[in-house]
């Protein structure tokens, strides 16, 4: 199956007879050599082709610039004409400026299919088998750019409704003050959000599917966690690139990740946030003790996860955290002002000032002191010097709890189990629904601290791996606006019902900590599905006979990739295993047709499927684009 660009380039080369061919095979080295030498005749023919010109040139003022390097990269791909979708399909390694480390000096991370778009959501519905991956028909940003533009167009939203203290209602508009929950593939939803929310998000928290170096017999997540590193990195890259665009200038991204994927994800995020040029955009990594107890199975117990923190602008700052219960216990002394803890005034290492003071028992001390003499005198006059009742009379300052509570404390890079654990999160879910639906969701206490760290009241928080809706529940209780995205069907059995319980005033999680009394609202909508029905049927098929019926229906529909030779598929498909048959049928589906695009809303057959209320909702949702256009 050749792309349009593939066909266009081949047609140009055929104009030269056998000059660039060995038999029917393209002589890639000859093409590369002539491109590198700016062969006038070859360049002229390339520029005369509209497809080549639109994909490999740019207009600057009145001049047309031919991006020869980009075209050369295409030919340098190993087995390009048999494996046309990505220039990273074979060679794996570290690269600089698009060249591998053995060809350059500065280093960034590259991996197979890094320059591709990974469409599927890595859920159980995508399957975990290495040889059956409907989420791996990659598209290349350069080679198949025209296909990606359609794939990631704004999508139609349907079944819009609003949930509030009075229940569930149909809704025909959305405002900037509304909280939002969308059901659908998060890659498509994120691209649909760009029109309305670019530079609008204050904080993003993500708990993505973890990468595990060893295959899991039983997944710890509702998402598929048995996948290749290259696939996982592509999956993350596609989404976090958009996430960065959605952040406002002071926006901060927080991502939880396990030990296996930490190093790779950090390198990827360093690249996305251009850390080599803006080192302060990487804030740091928090190590979080995720378990109450340590397992004694195997040879090494994993008890921590990591929280990566990045900011869009090097000047934005993390907020301080509320004083922890553990920290508050340090304020163990009391006077007429209130509780306080001691703070050092005498410091043999860091003290900078020398002067004489007399202790209550008449001893003279000369320092070195942390404060100047005049400041010491003022503290003494205000009775803010603490003298120990026993032992040597060394003066200390008084740090009062009531002031510390107002000021908070800076975050450390280690959060212990007092910040919540996976076990406690499972208990929170069980309290709400009567069973441990999610074993490894994040606890509300953890999210409370992350939300405090990266946002202020009324700020907009995004989580595009919504899961059990912990982020959204915490955001609502902490007076933040939120957007949640989830494609799994449990959004309607767990996520939305949980938020309804929050509106009703449930008292689990952090409710008592923040004095939550209920209230709030959110708008719910779904991406309008198109040929996802075929996708689900293929995955669920148990026999070849079922697949044959599905294929017959597919072949009569417009949902098959236009490049597919159906006769060739019919002749060879049924010779393979059931899994290979599924893999092939999934690959030939036109991925541009998984959901209806917003641009189709006024097509007669589409308009019949969309209610008047949903039609108005889409106009409201995309109104900024309509006005600009």
Secondary structure, 3 states (H helix, E strand, C coil): CCCHHHHHHHHHHHCCCCCCEECCEECHHHHHHHHHCCCHHHHHHHHHCHHHHHHHEEEECCEEEECHHHHHHHHHCCCCCCCCCCCCCCCCCEEECCEEHHHCCCCEECCCCCCEECCCCCEHHHCCCCCCCHHHCCEECCCCHHHHHHHCCCECEEEEEEEECCEEEECCCCCCCCCEEEECCHHHHHHHHHHHHCCCEEEEEECCCCCCCCCCCCCCCCECCCCCHHHHHHHHHHHHHHHHHHEEEEEEEEEEECHHHHHHHHHHHHHHCCCCCCHHHEEEEEEEECCCCCCCCCCCCCCEEEEEEEECCCCCCCCCECCCHHHHCCCCEECCCCEEEEEECECCCCCCEEEEEECCCCCEEEEEECCCHHHHHHHHHCCCEEECCCCCCCEEEEEEHHHHHHHCECCCCEECHHHCCHHHHHHHHHHHHCCCCCCCCCCHHHHHHHHHHHCCCCCEEEECCCCCCHHHHHHHHCCCEEEEEECCHHHHCCHHHHHHHHHHCCCCCCCCCCCCCCCCCEEEEEECECCHHHHHHHHHCCCHHHHHHHHHHHHCCCCECCCCCHHHHHHHHHHCCHHHHHHHHHHHECHHHCECEHHHCCCHHHHCCCCHHHHHHHHHHCHHHHHHC
